Amino acid sequence: MSSDEIAIRLDRVGKCYPLYDRPADRLKQFVLPEINRLLGRDVPRYFREHWALRDVSFEVLRGEQLGIVGRNGAGKSTLLQVICNTLAPTTGTIEVKGRVAALLELGAGFNLQFTGEENLFFNGTVLGLSRAQIEQRYDRILAFADIGDFIHQPVKNYSSGMYMRLAFAIAAHVDPDILVVDEALSVGDEAFQRKCHARIQAIRDDGATILFVSHSAGHVTEVCNRALLIDAGEMLAIGPARPVVSRYQKLLYAPATKVAAIRDSLRNEHLGIAAVNAEHGTDGIVKNPLPDADPAAWDEGMLPQSTVVYSDQGCAVLLPHVQTLDGRRVNVLQPGRDYVYCYRARFDTAAVAVRFGMMIKTVTGVELAGAVSAGQPSPLQHVAAGDEVEVRFAFRAMLAPGTYFLNAGVVGLVGEQEHYLCRHVDAAMFRVMSDPDTLATGLVDLDIRPQIRAIGEGDDAAGV
């Protein structure tokens, strides 16, 4: 829930770091400028400026969830540290109302010689709790951390997992007005990670303001009302989460030669300078103007940068891509529609017992669905050297909104065993658009059909 009260306000905030080419320059900068001022001379400078943030201005309402996205080195962590007051801004002003809990560098304030219990009270005090408030939360924190009697041992004896679990448990039970969550949230095993995310959701549901940093588009669009795109320390977009994430992905997957032009376009659009092209939607992707046609589109900037090509054995995969049923090449798909994943296999040497395959994976590498062209008893018996085969896999995009990757592979008999003749990991990628009318949740839409009926007096509840 949100209100008109401002929880966080930044006005033209910048953070500049001095970069020294030689250690001696740092000493010169410390001593010589003051001497030159006293002598009335020009003040020399022995460093170069690096602006990690520049002229960042935005507001966050109380109870709002704001996602922060950007490429590595964009300035996201610096922005969070400035908001949490662990870094002082070089320029601009920051206004933060309420108690802040930051899940950034967990355990950074722990004393290794102190016991877990002593660090719990010390860290809780640093986070703004009184001793009475910490004692009130003590049992809940201990149960959440699940480190047992190690709470009475010095934390230098902890495993890294125990250390991080205790740090997270303390920060997550401050009951903050503002929660700042960095992307580095993989604490402990899967069961504990699930507990961490459930705790964050509970804090959000209690009305806390949340700043959420993640490279995962799905997480941002699921958790956040709005999103902010930052790149090279500069804010390039802010607004509803989905179109901002779309702009982020356009920048993220752009060829190196086009990054500067895309940044300029996003900056101008953010400043209200760019003219609106009638052929483009809010995410900058060319739309099909026909109202009854598949609205799938092609985003030229969305190309995989994680492709791995395994050494081939006389075969090569060419031109992997997704297309509509009428043959248009697309990578922004409409959920529930049918598409075709296509590639060509070129054989430089003869092959026997050949089969072709594909796999759809999430950004984190989870294998969602795949297929092969034939079962083991009925492969393509023989392919001659110089042959080229077109491979097509029709599929329905029954997937949640998000980004997905495609593998391509060709196997055949080498000796008496089946081996990969060629294999491409992350050969192609696509994004599934959102559908406001969908009832499905999770990653995959299984076409679950909900049924609801009122139960009158005397009805058997078990029959619903």
Secondary structure, DSSP 8 states (H G I E B T S, - for coil): ---SSEEEEEEEEEEEEEE-SSHHHHHHHHHHHHHHHHTT------SEEEEEEEEEEEEEETT-EEEEE--TTSSHHHHHHHHTTSS--SEEEEEE-S-EEEESSTTTT--TTSBHHHHHHHHHHHTT--HHHHHHHHHHHHHHHT-GGGGGSBGGGS-HHHHHHHHHHHHHTS--SEEEE-S----SSHHHHHHHHHHHHHHHHTT-EEEEE-S-HHHHHHH-SEEEEEETTEEEEEEEHHHHHHHHHHHHTS-GGGHHHHHHHHHHHHTT-S---TTB-TTS-B----TTS---B--TT---S--EE---SSEEEEEEEEEETTS-EESEE-TT-EEEEEEEEEESS-EEEEEEEEEEEETT--EEEEEESS-TTS-EEEE-TT-EEEEEEEEE--B-SEEEEEEEEEEEEETTEEEEEEEEEEEEEEEE---TT----SSB------------TT--GGG-
